[in-house]
Amino acid sequence: MLTVRRTAKDDVQDRQVYLTLDGEDWGTIFYGKEITREIAPGRHTLKANNTLVRKSVVFDVKPGEHVRYQCINKAHWTAMMFMAFLGAAFLTVKLVREKD
């Protein structure tokens, strides 16, 4: 199983994040939500895209294992500058594997 949740306190709680798994569209995740699906044992590639930044992680799954990731849509360190001049913040996306 694979679960991706978006519940981190440092998430900006704005914008959707699009997820793909092994090159196939999987779903869209909003703040406060999670999505889960069954996956086969072996190597997989999870990608997150907030329309500004893309991140990807490669991970291995053992038989019967439930892998969990936290997806975090965060303000980039330059966010305040972008807000002042453009009226919109530059957001970055992170995928952090959670411990079992």
Stockholm file with secondary structure:
# STOCKHOLM 1.0

chainA/1-100         MLTVRRTAKDDVQDRQVYLTLDGEDWGTIFYGKEITREIAPGRHTLKANNTLVRKSVVFDVKPGEHVRYQCINKAHWTAMMFMAFLGAAFLTVKLVREKD
#=GR chainA/1-100 SS CEEEECCCTTSCCCSCEEEEETTEEEEEECTTCEEEECCCSEEEEEEEECSSCEEEEEEEECTTCCEEEEEEEEECTTHHHHHHHHSSCCEEEEEEECCC
#=GC SS_cons         CEEEECCCTTSCCCSCEEEEETTEEEEEECTTCEEEECCCSEEEEEEEECSSCEEEEEEEECTTCCEEEEEEEEECTTHHHHHHHHSSCCEEEEEEECCC
//
